[in-house]
Amino acid sequence: MSRFGDFAPLCTSVPSYPWCNLFYRQLIRTANSAVLQGPSASPDTAGVGVNPKCFIPPTFSPDAPTPRLGNIANYIACAISFVVTLVLVWRTHRRRAAVGRIELRTLLAVYALTLPLNAITTGSFIKQGSTALVVLTAIHAGLVVAFFWGLLANALVATQIVEDGTWSSLVPYYIFSVLLFALGVYLALDTALGATDAIGGASDPPQALRSISLFVVLNIWPLLCAVVYLALMTYIVVKVLREFRPMILYALAALLFVLAQLAWFLLGRVLCTASHHRVDGSFLATVLETAAIVALFFAWRSITEDSWDDDAYNPSYPYPAYS
């Protein structure tokens, strides 16, 4: 029976779940490679996952279908999403009078950084168990943890508890971003490479792929931040601004985020099987998550103004002209 913190159900049932890269290395490091069965037994044929029921074969596998493209659908989705996100960063930068401009711009930039790493860690073109894949997966994990802190921080800034764009807002924002990024990277590296026994020791039993700390920062923390963000923005838009149309965009963003998780966790194996191991739900998740980011941008745009004279969000506030 699965316990809280077990990654085994995800690593066997969810194709292209990137955090499984860490546990693959852990099993090899702790001399538990006997757990790896079938194609997972050899790094030359192992896809993303640990004994996955369906996976996209790596590009270098002799068993891969030709042409050997790996997770090509997600490569394309990440590339397009990266360009879209950079456009949003540029458009956010141009709205110099908008509340939370710098904070949102930083959030979008962090999301943009996750996309190339998403393509790499789910791409099936770097050998499982390699140090390179472990390090890139750890950086990806750290950016995901930092991204959701940024999401929560953007909601806190929108409350105007502190003045946006000032040191009182930006210093805590950046400090916690760096600390949480470092925490995510450390937990991921320790899980895979085992600097400490408390976190990096072998799972008990080994096939459980258990790490409570990693499970919390990569699954519970993002969910908590997303829920608090939506609650705070609902309060600000409905109670403070007395607007209802922007809530349609925030609700749309929430819906798209939920659909992204469903596409990855529920549709992934179905698509993988139906496509004969060529695509899975990861590309749909990437597209839907990026669509959620776009919806958040337009929701923020609808409650802010881009000129100094027409600020409907907080007309009495003397915004500083920081870049």
Buried (B, 14 or more C-beta within 10 A) or exposed (E): EEEEBBBBEBBBBBBBBBBBBBBBBBBBBBEBBEBBEEBBBBBEBBBBBBBBEBBBBBBBBEEBEEEBBBBBBBBBBBBBBBEBBBEBBEBBBEBBBBBBBBBBBBBBBBBBBBBBBBBBBBBBBBBBBBEEBBBBBBBBBBBBBBBBBBBBBBBBBBEBEBBBBEEEBBEEBBEBBEEBBEBBBBBBBBBBBBEEEEBBBBBEEBBBBBBEBBBBBBBEBBEEBBEBBBEBBBBBBBEBBEEEEBBEBBBBBBBBBEBBBBBBBEBBBBBBEEEEBBBBBBBBBBBBBBBBBBBBBBBBBBBBBBEEEEBEBBEEEEBEEEE
